[in-house]
Each structure stands twice: as C-alpha cells, then as structure tokens.
Amino acid sequence: MTTEHDAAILPQPGGPLSVGKRRTPEPGLNDVLIEVKAVALNPCDYYQRDHGMPPVPIYPAVLGSDIAGVVVKLGSNVTTVPGPGSRVLAFASSFYQNGSPDHGAFQKFTLAQSELVTPLPDDLSFEEGAVFPMGVLTALTAWTSIGIPLDTRYTPADKQAVLIWGASSSVGTFAVQSAKALGFTVYATASPSHHDLVKKLGAHAVFDYKASDVVSRIIDTVKKDGVHLHTAHCVVVGALQPTLDILKETKGDAPAKVAHSPVLPEGHPTLDNTQITFNFPSMDEVIRSKHFYEVFHGWLNSGLKSGEIVPSPNIQIEGGGLGGVHAALDKLKRGVSGTKIVVPI
C-alpha cells in the first residue's frame, strides 16, 4: 500500500485549497480506509474554506464529506462493512472526528467511521454514489430530530402529510424520497423547472415557492385532499414563516412539528402548539453512532438494494481531480439549482 497520497489541503483559514502530499493513515479500530474515486460538494465545504465555519479546529485541514470509492483496509473492530476491494459510499468528514485531517473527503485515501459506510450497488457509478452521504444523513436526521422513527410506515388510511420547503436541493430531494418511504403524502416547493424531478422522486404535489399565492394554494390543495398536515421540513433559509402560515391552517388543534435544516435565527417566528427543531444529530456519541448506523446500514443500504432510493438531484461533473476541487467549490458558491457538483478523483 502507498505510504503517501495526494490531498486538496486547506493550509490556513480562507484558503485557497492546494494539492499536496499527506501520509496515508492506518485505520483506527472502528475506521474504514477508502481509496476515493469521486467526491460530491456541499455548501458547507466552501463555508468552511472561506469562513472556518462549521469550526475547523486543525490546520492544515482536509475538507469535504461525500465520497464513493473502494475499501482498502478495515479497522480491527469493523465487522459490518465489506472487505478490501468492495465499492462503497461514505460520509467521510473530519467534523465528528475532532477535525482529524485523516478523515476528510478531498484526498485520495481517507478514513470513515464504519457506521457511515455502505455498499455501492454495481449499477451505480462512483459519481452517482458520491451524491448520497450528506444529503441522506441530513434528510433522515430531520425526521428523527422531530421524533419520527426511520422505521415509520404510514399507510394511505393514516392520511399523514408532510410539507418539504426547498425540495429540489440535495437535502430536499432525499427529504422527498425518505418521506415517501415513511408513508407520507408529500407536498413540496421548488422552482418550476424542477417540478418534474420532485414529482418523479415521490411528491404528490409541487408548488412554485416564488408564486405570490403559494401559501393559499398549498392550504387549499391539502384541504381538498383531506389529509392531515402537521409535519414539515424547512430545507432552505426563509422557509419558516410561510411553512408556519400553512400549518396554522392545516394542523387544526393537533400539535405540529417542524424540522429546520438551516441554523435557526434568533427571534425566529413561532406558532402555538408547534415544535420547531434545528436539524442536527445527537451530541451523545453512542446515540449518534447508532443513528448513523440506522441511516447508512439500515435505511440507505436497503433502499439502494431495492432500487427505491435513487441518486438525486441531477449531477454536474467537474474535471481536474483534486486540483479542480477549489474551482468547483467556487462554481458551487456562485450558485447552482437542482444540481449536485461531483469531481472524479
């Protein structure tokens, strides 16, 4: 095995990323060493590069979280991940590893916690596999953060509905896919150009979030359909007030629950008998690892095997390998819509 590998390294706060050599680590007891074949980019990657937020405790740093690749070596305690040579996808972030640069996506060999690794089916490319980890983890954590277990299976007779505001983003598309799997009737917002995609992924009705009458249109449709809308996921900034306006009219006397993926601003709007929760995994390591296992080894693994869960949203491939990651992050920062940027490594 190699003793050194290439990495896109963040030498100091603010960047830029530059390619350099790092020592290839041995996996810890519960780690999987993976040869990275593709990385997907998330907005938090350029936030970390430009502003050091979420916190980057160690420089030089290796950013990123979303990878697909090939297992090189398993830690001695790992029994739940297929062995060397297996194709996998993983959430390979330093965030839950105290900033350890041996964990981090933007390098040729990286470590990932075994609970965050799942097999990649043969019919999906590495580029397709890389789009899942952050989006799936965030979308599924939203449900558990408001007390909806991942093994929930509502039936049509339950008439349980959910509103997903911002459904064409990476997190939003997996929020739709997972809500459908949980048995919800899904009402979603997105730009009109993405309505077909969101419907294909499982939404019952999709609305243009920019329409001046979007709130009343959603309320009217929910009432006409005769379902119970007490649950929502605000995927994007600016979604909370219209979401609460809708719930006020659809929840009746029932308590409502809102998962909020962006950081909740101080003095944010509220609604009587409505729980609004910031979407974030438990800070208790044991509880968090159990949740990670449920998401990746349970829900995602079975959904990929059955073909129920598909790569989303649309993939935009950028070249340049590790040397192209910095420019690809700039492209993401300038704005993409209904698209996930992926860089083959």
C-alpha positions in Angstrom: 0.0 0.0 0.0 1.2 3.6 -0.6 2.7 5.5 2.3 1.7 8.9 0.9 -1.2 10.2 -1.2 -2.4 13.5 -2.8 -4.8 15.7 -0.9 -6.5 19.1 -1.6 -5.2 20.8 1.5 -6.5 24.0 3.2 -3.3 25.4 4.7 -4.9 28.3 6.6 -8.4 29.9 7.1 -9.7 31.4 3.9 -7.8 29.0 1.5 -7.1 28.5 -1.2 -7.0 24.7 -1.4 -3.8 23.4 -2.9 -2.7 19.8 -3.8 0.0 18.4 -1.5 1.1 15.1 -0.1 -0.2 13.5 3.1 0.8 10.4 5.0 -1.7 7.6 4.3 -3.1 6.6 7.7 -3.8 3.2 9.2 -7.5 2.7 10.1 -8.3 3.0 13.8 -10.3 0.3 15.5 -13.7 1.5 14.0 -12.4 3.1 10.8 -12.5 2.1 7.2 -9.7 3.2 4.9 -11.1 4.1 1.5 -9.5 4.9 -1.9 -11.6 7.8 -3.1 -12.9 7.7 -6.7 -15.4 10.6 -6.6 -16.3 13.4 -4.2 -19.5 15.5 -4.2 -19.5 19.1 -3.0 -21.8 20.8 -0.4 -22.3 24.4 0.5 -20.7 23.8 4.0 -17.5 22.9 2.2 -16.9 26.5 0.8 -18.2 27.9 4.1 -15.5 26.0 5.9 -12.9 27.0 3.4 -13.8 30.7 3.4 -15.0 31.3 7.0 -13.8 28.4 9.1 -17.5 27.5 9.8 -18.5 24.9 10.8 -15.4 25.1 13.0 -12.1 23.8 11.6 -10.0 23.0 14.7 -6.9 21.8 12.9 -4.9 23.4 10.1 -3.7 22.3 7.6 -7.2 20.9 7.1 -8.8 18.4 4.7 -12.5 19.4 4.0 -15.4 17.6 2.4 -17.6 14.7 3.4 -19.2 13.0 0.4 -17.2 10.2 -1.2 -17.5 7.0 -3.2 -14.6 4.7 -3.6 -13.0 1.3 -2.9 -12.3 -0.2 0.6 -8.6 -0.6 1.2 -8.5 -1.8 4.8 -10.8 -2.3 7.7 -10.1 -1.4 11.4 -9.8 -4.5 13.6 -13.3 -3.9 15.2 -15.2 -3.4 11.9 -17.5 -6.3 11.0 -20.3 -4.5 9.3 -18.5 -3.2 6.1 -17.5 -5.4 3.2 -13.8 -6.1 2.9 -11.0 -4.7 0.7 -11.8 -4.2 -3.0 -15.5 -3.5 -2.2 -17.2 -0.5 -3.8 -18.7 1.8 -1.1 -20.1 5.3 -0.5 -19.3 7.1 2.8 -19.7 10.2 4.8 -16.0 10.9 5.3 -15.9 14.1 7.3 -13.5 15.3 10.0 -16.4 17.1 11.7 -17.2 14.3 14.2 -13.5 13.3 14.4 -12.2 16.5 16.2 -11.0 17.9 12.9 -8.7 15.0 12.1 -7.3 15.6 8.6 -7.0 11.8 8.1 -10.8 12.0 7.9 -12.0 14.3 5.1 -13.2 13.7 1.6 -10.8 15.8 -0.5 -7.9 13.4 -0.7 -7.1 10.1 -2.5 -7.2 8.0 0.7 -9.4 8.8 3.6 -10.8 7.3 6.8 -14.5 7.0 7.6 -16.3 5.8 10.7 -17.7 2.3 9.9 -21.3 3.3 10.8 -21.1 5.9 7.9 -20.1 3.5 5.1 -22.5 1.5 3.0 -22.0 -0.7 -0.1 -22.4 0.9 -3.6 -24.5 -1.2 -5.9 -22.8 -2.3 -9.1 -25.4 -0.5 -11.3 -24.4 2.9 -9.8 -21.2 4.8 -10.8 -18.8 6.3 -8.2 -20.0 9.7 -9.3 -23.6 8.7 -8.6 -22.7 7.1 -5.3 -20.9 10.3 -4.1 -24.2 12.3 -4.1 -25.8 10.4 -1.3 -24.0 10.8 2.1 -24.6 14.4 3.3 -28.0 14.7 1.6 -29.3 11.4 3.0 -27.8 12.0 6.5 -29.4 15.5 6.8 -32.7 14.4 5.3 -33.1 11.4 7.7 -31.8 13.2 10.8 -34.6 15.8 10.2 -37.2 13.0 10.8 -35.6 11.7 14.0 -35.0 15.2 15.3 -38.7 15.7 15.5 -39.5 12.2 16.9 -40.3 10.3 13.7 -38.5 6.9 13.8 -36.9 5.8 10.5 -39.0 2.5 10.6 -42.2 4.5 10.4 -44.5 3.2 7.7 -47.8 5.2 7.4 -50.5 3.7 5.2 -52.8 5.8 3.0 -55.5 5.2 5.6 -53.4 7.3 8.1 -53.7 10.3 5.7 -50.4 11.7 7.1 -49.0 14.5 5.0 -45.7 16.5 5.1 -44.5 19.8 3.7 -41.0 20.0 2.3 -40.0 23.5 1.5 -36.9 23.5 -0.8 -37.4 20.1 -2.4 -35.0 20.3 -5.4 -31.8 20.7 -3.3 -29.7 17.7 -2.5 -31.2 17.5 1.0 -34.7 18.3 -0.3 -34.7 15.5 -2.9 -33.7 13.0 -0.2 -36.3 14.5 2.1 -38.9 13.7 -0.6 -37.6 10.2 -1.2 -37.5 9.4 2.5 -40.9 11.0 3.3 -42.4 8.8 0.6 -40.7 5.7 2.1 -42.1 6.7 5.5 -45.6 6.7 4.0 -46.3 10.5 4.0 -48.3 12.3 1.3 -45.6 14.8 0.2 -46.3 18.5 -0.6 -43.2 20.3 -1.8 -42.0 23.6 -3.1 -39.4 24.1 -5.8 -38.6 26.2 -8.9 -41.0 25.2 -11.8 -38.0 23.8 -13.8 -37.6 21.2 -11.1 -41.2 20.2 -10.6 -41.0 17.1 -12.8 -37.9 15.8 -10.9 -39.5 16.3 -7.5 -42.7 14.6 -8.6 -40.7 11.7 -10.0 -39.0 11.3 -6.6 -42.3 10.9 -4.9 -44.0 14.2 -4.3 -47.8 14.2 -4.6 -48.0 18.0 -5.4 -45.2 20.5 -6.1 -45.7 24.3 -5.9 -43.6 27.3 -7.1 -42.2 28.8 -4.0 -42.0 32.2 -5.7 -45.7 32.4 -6.5 -47.4 35.2 -4.6 -50.3 32.9 -3.6 -48.1 29.8 -2.8 -49.3 29.6 0.8 -53.0 29.7 0.0 -52.6 27.3 -2.9 -50.9 24.7 -0.7 -53.6 25.1 2.1 -56.4 24.7 -0.5 -54.8 21.6 -2.0 -54.2 19.9 1.4 -57.8 20.7 2.5 -59.2 19.4 -0.8 -57.1 16.2 -0.5 -58.5 15.6 3.0 -55.1 14.8 4.6 -53.5 15.7 8.0 -50.7 18.1 7.5 -48.9 18.5 10.9 -45.3 18.0 9.9 -42.8 20.0 7.8 -39.1 20.2 6.9 -37.7 23.6 6.1 -34.7 22.7 4.0 -33.7 26.3 2.9 -33.4 29.7 4.5 -36.5 31.8 4.5 -38.9 28.8 4.6 -40.1 29.0 8.2 -42.7 31.8 8.1 -44.6 30.5 5.0 -44.4 27.0 6.5 -45.9 28.2 9.8 -48.6 30.1 7.9 -49.6 26.9 6.1 -49.5 24.7 9.3 -51.7 27.3 11.1 -54.5 26.5 8.7 -53.9 22.7 8.2 -53.0 21.4 11.7 -56.3 22.1 13.4 -55.9 21.5 17.1 -53.2 18.9 16.7 -49.6 19.7 17.7 -47.3 20.3 14.7 -43.6 19.6 14.2 -41.1 21.4 12.0 -37.5 20.3 11.3 -35.3 23.3 10.3 -32.1 22.4 8.5 -30.5 25.9 8.3 -29.4 27.4 11.6 -32.4 28.9 13.4 -32.0 32.7 13.6 -32.6 34.4 16.9 -36.1 35.6 17.3 -37.4 33.3 14.6 -41.2 33.1 14.0 -43.1 30.6 16.1 -46.6 29.1 16.2 -48.8 27.9 19.1 -48.6 24.2 19.8 -45.7 23.8 17.3 -42.3 22.4 17.9 -39.5 23.9 15.8 -36.3 21.9 16.0 -32.9 22.6 14.4 -31.9 19.5 12.4 -28.7 18.1 14.0 -27.5 14.7 15.1 -27.2 14.0 18.8 -24.1 15.2 20.6 -24.0 12.0 22.5 -21.5 9.8 20.7 -23.2 6.5 21.4 -26.7 7.7 20.4 -25.2 9.5 17.3 -23.3 6.4 16.1 -26.5 4.2 16.5 -28.3 6.8 14.4 -25.6 6.8 11.7 -25.8 3.0 11.6 -29.6 3.2 11.2 -29.2 5.7 8.3 -26.4 4.1 6.3 -26.5 0.4 7.1 -30.3 0.2 7.6 -32.3 2.7 5.5 -29.9 3.6 2.7 -28.4 0.1 2.3 -31.9 -1.5 1.9 -33.2 1.4 -0.3 -30.2 1.1 -2.7 -30.6 -2.7 -2.9 -34.3 -2.5 -3.7 -33.8 0.4 -6.1 -36.3 2.5 -4.2 -33.7 5.2 -3.4 -32.0 6.8 -6.4 -29.2 9.3 -6.9 -30.6 12.9 -6.8 -30.6 15.7 -7.8 -29.0 16.0 -11.3 -25.3 15.5 -11.3 -22.8 18.1 -12.8 -19.3 16.6 -13.2 -16.3 18.9 -13.0 -12.9 17.9 -14.0 -9.4 18.5 -12.7 -9.4 15.9 -9.9 -8.2 17.1 -6.5 -6.6 20.1 -8.3 -10.1 21.0 -9.6 -11.9 21.0 -6.2 -11.1 24.6 -5.4 -12.6 26.0 -8.6 -15.5 23.6 -8.4 -16.3 25.0 -4.9 -16.2 28.5 -6.4 -18.7 27.3 -9.0 -21.0 25.9 -6.3 -20.7 29.2 -4.3 -21.8 31.2 -7.4 -24.9 29.1 -7.4 -26.4 26.0 -8.9 -30.0 25.0 -8.9 -31.3 21.4 -8.6 -27.8 20.2 -9.2 -25.0 18.4 -7.3 -21.4 19.1 -8.3 -19.3 15.9 -8.4 -15.5 15.7 -9.0 -14.0 12.4 -10.1 -10.7 11.8 -8.2 
